[in-house]
Amino acid sequence: GETGGTETHTHSDMTIKTDGPTQIEQKEIEKGNEGSEKIASPTHTHTLDLSFDSATSLPPYRDTIFARAEYVSSGTLESPVFDTGIEGATWNAFFKDETTEEGVTGIEMAVRASDTPFEQGDASPAWTDPADGLPTGRYMQWKATLTTTDSTKTPVLHAVRVYYY
């Protein structure tokens, strides 16, 4: 089964509690550890290895739990479109607070603005790199693309601050 958050689910030979992200190593639990309790990440996978005893034709089994957080190689987060209420508003400054590991994880930002209203997900106005200059316009939006080359590590975007006048 699947579980997440702080739910608990029970197997015939153990109880699994999920309690937020934690450093998890592969655990092998042999049947018969009644009442044993293991901590797992909010998302984990169960793999069941089956073998058959020719004498009884009953499938004795070993339940192996793999609980390792794995991240996708990239993902994108878009802000809502902000209405500054000021035609021709100028972005004065743009900052991001992040935690990354050089050469392993990263966060690339893009920005766009226009005096013409637009919706999140619209193709126009075009996205630009804030390092190339900040756009002007009443309606503003930013986008963050988070990347990793190690599926066990993820960048963290703590905050984005936009100043305009």
Buried (B, 14 or more C-beta within 10 A) or exposed (E): EEBEEEEEEEBEBBEBBBEEEEEBEEEEBEEEEEEEEBEBBBBBEBEEEEEEEEEEEEEEBEBBBBBBBEBEEEEEEBBEBBEBEEEEBBBEEBEBEBEBEEEBBBBBBBBBBBEEEBEEEEEEBEBBEBEEEBBBBBBBBBBBBBBBEEEEEBBEBEEBEBEBE
